């Protein structure tokens, strides 16, 4: 396989992983909004959080080949988090695509000396937006009457305050047609917005990742392969 063809294959594998990861993130956001009874804010927060691997991979196309390894690690972290939901296997597939793409990039630059710990640290930091979402417990019950009236009120019997927990939920029906649904950890708008801010911060860190030109100032760079 000649160099140009290897570059095209690597770019294709990278883009396939980017699109697949973004589609999985969007699916989780939609499910959170329609099935999980989440708000628009929480749906956006979950979608953005799970799009981090694709964001890193997209940024890596701009002469940042070592960032693709961080994207691969982040996809594995997302896959482990979502393994029980089934969709985690998609992220493992994404990570596999990027693993093979790594060996087909134009003139792979040597990673900076701090990348040995910097890339796994960046992948671990991708969990921070999740921690922000679930670190504060806000139990709430939603009551839907037979005529369709919906009311919400704080739930009794659940702990509140700062405590890391994903939350549990339950529902019940009464004889008059009233349905009660309670959760031990409602995601508030301020939590979702804080998570989005953390995700934006991670994306900014990706844009600060050194480019190939910065790592090898005297090397001849194949620039046309980045977005062609």
N, C-alpha and C positions, 0 to 999 in steps of 0.2 A: 504494500500500500504506500503510495507516494505521500510526501509531506502535506500537500494541499488537500488530498482526499482525507487524510487523518484529521486535519483541522476541521473539515466540513462535517465529518462524522462526530467529532467531539462536540462541535457546536450544536449539531442536531440532538445529540443525547442530552446536552445541557438544557436546551429549549424544551425537550419533551418532559424532563423532570420539572422544569419551572411551571409549565402549563398544567401538568398533572397535580402538582402540589397546590397550585392556586385553585384548581377546581375542587380539590378535597377541602381546602380551607373555606371556600365559598359554600360548599355543601353543609359543612358543620354550622356555619353561621345561619343558613336558612333553616336547618333543623332546629337550632336553638330558638329561632324566632317563631316557628310554626308549631313545633311539637313540644319543645321544652318550655313553652310559656315565658320565654325570655323577652326582655325589652329590645328595642332597636339598638340601644347602646351596648347591651351585653352581647347581642348578635354580632355587631361590628367588632367588639373587643375580641371575641373568640376567633372570628375570621381573620382579623389582622394578626393575632398572636400565632395562628397556625400557618400564616403566609410567610412568616419570617424566613424559613428555609429557602423559599422561592425568591424572596427579596435579596438574600445574600447571594444566591446563584446568579440572579440577574446582574447584580453589581459586579460580580466576578468576571463577567464578560468584557468589562472595560479594563483589560490588561491587569486583572487581579486574580491570576490563576490560583494562588494559595488560598484565597477566600472560598473557593469552591469546596475545599476540604472542610472548612468550617460549616458551609451549607450542608454538606453530607452528614456531618456529626449532628447538626441541629435537626435534620430530617429523622435521624435515628432516635433522638430524644422525643420528638413528636410521635414517632411510631410506637415507642414504648408507652407513652402517655395514653394513646388511643387504641392500644392493642385489644382491650376488652370490648371496645365498640366495633371492632372489625375493620374500621377505616384505617387503623394503624398500619395494616399491611400495604396500603397504598404508599405510605411514607417510606416503608422499607424498600419498596420498588423504586421510589424516587431516589433514595440513597444509593441504590445499586446502579441506577443510570448514571448518576454523577460520579460514582467510583470509577466506572469505565471511561467516562468522559475525561477524567483527570489525566489519563495517559495519552490523550489525543488533543492536547492543547498546543498552540504554537509556541515553541521555545519556552517550555515551562521554566519560570524563573525560580531560583532558590528561595525558599521561604525565609523571611526575616528570622533572626536568631530567637526572638521572643515568641514566634508562632508555635513552637512546640507546646507551650502552655497557653498561648493566647487563643488558639483556635478552640480547644476544648472548653476554655473559660468562656468564650463567646457563646458556644453552644449551650453551656449550663446557664448562662445569663438569659437565654431565651425562656427559661422557666419563671423569670421574675414577673412578667405580665400576668402569668397564671396565679402566682402567689398573691399579687395585688387584688385579683378578683375574689379570692376565697379566704383571705386572711381575716376578714371581719365578719362575724356571724350576725345575720339579720333575719331571725325567724319571722315568718309571716304566714297567715292563713287567708285564703281567698274563698269567699262563700258565694255560690251562684244559686239564686233562688229559682223556683219553678217558673217564674215569669221572665227570667233572664237577667234580673238585676244582679250586678256583681259588686261586692264590697270586699275590702281588704282591711286587715287589722293585725297587729303584732300577735304572734303565736305564744301561748303559754306553755310552760314545761320544757322549753328549749334554752340552752345557754346562749348568751349574747356577748358581744364585745370582741376583742382581738384574740382570735384563736384559730389557727390553721385547721380547716376542715372543709371537705368538699360538700358536705351537707347531705341530709337524707330527706325524703319526702313521703307523703302518704295522703290518701283521700278516702272519703266516706260519703254515703248517701243516707238521707233520712226518708221517712215515710211520706213526707209532703213534697218530695221531689227536689229538695235542697241538696246541693253537692258542696262538700267542704274539702278543700285541698290545702295542705300545709307543707311548708318546706323549712328546714332548719337554717338555710343560708340563702337568702335572696340577694341577688347581685344588684346593688344600688347604682344609679347613674354615676355617682362620683367615683365608685370603684371601677366601672367600665371606662370612664374617661381617663382615670389614672393609668389603667392598663394600656389604653391606646397611646398615652404619652410615653410609657415605657417602651412600647413597640416602636414608636417613632424614634426614640433615642437609640435603640439597637440598629435601626436602619441607618441613622446618622453615623454610628460607629463604623458600619460597613463602608460608607462612602469615604471614610478617613483611612481605610486600609491602603497600604502603599501599593502603587502600581508597578508594573514590570519595569517601566522606564526609570522609576525611582530606585528600584532594587539593582538594576543593571544599566547604569547611565551610558555605558559605552557599547551596549549590545544593539544589534540590528533587530528592530521589533517588527513583527508581522502585524501591522495595525489593521489591515483590511479585513481580517477574519473576525474582529470583535462583534460587529453588527451586520456584516454582509449577509 
